[in-house]
Amino acid sequence: MPKLSAELPDVLVAESYLDRHSELAHLRVKKRGDTLTFVSGPEGG
């Protein structure tokens, strides 16, 4: 079975989802290796 890997389009979809839901404004998306991670807090933290 092929290994799935997150790519730029996946990041864009996740960011778009967060932008549409104001209650999630404290979250942002980071691509870490093959996965997407939702993080909260200030940028760079």
ZIZI-V8483 format. One record per residue. N is the residue number from 1. PSI is psi in degrees with one decimal (999 if undefined). OMEGA is omega in degrees with one decimal (* if undefined). Layout:
{{N & PSI & OMEGA} {N & PSI & OMEGA}}
This chain:
{{1 & 130.9 & -177.6} {2 & 146.1 & 178.2} {3 & 130.5 & 178.1} {4 & 145.6 & -179.5} {5 & 133.5 & 177.4} {6 & 139.0 & 179.4} {7 & 177.2 & -176.4} {8 & -46.0 & 178.8} {9 & -33.6 & 177.9} {10 & -40.9 & 177.4} {11 & -44.4 & -178.9} {12 & -39.8 & 177.4} {13 & -44.5 & -179.9} {14 & -43.2 & 178.1} {15 & -41.0 & 178.1} {16 & -42.1 & 178.1} {17 & -46.5 & 179.8} {18 & -37.5 & 179.1} {19 & -32.4 & -178.0} {20 & -12.3 & -176.4} {21 & 99.1 & -174.2} {22 & -27.6 & 179.4} {23 & -10.8 & 178.4} {24 & 16.1 & -175.2} {25 & -21.6 & -179.4} {26 & -4.8 & -178.8} {27 & 153.6 & 171.5} {28 & 167.2 & -175.2} {29 & 136.2 & 172.4} {30 & 140.5 & 172.8} {31 & 120.1 & -180.0} {32 & 106.5 & -176.9} {33 & -124.3 & -178.3} {34 & 2.2 & -173.8} {35 & 162.6 & 170.9} {36 & 140.6 & 178.1} {37 & 133.4 & 173.3} {38 & 126.6 & -179.2} {39 & 154.5 & 175.4} {40 & 164.4 & -179.5} {41 & -178.2 & -177.1} {42 & 154.5 & 176.0} {43 & 142.5 & 177.6} {44 & 3.3 & -177.8} {45 & 999 & *}}
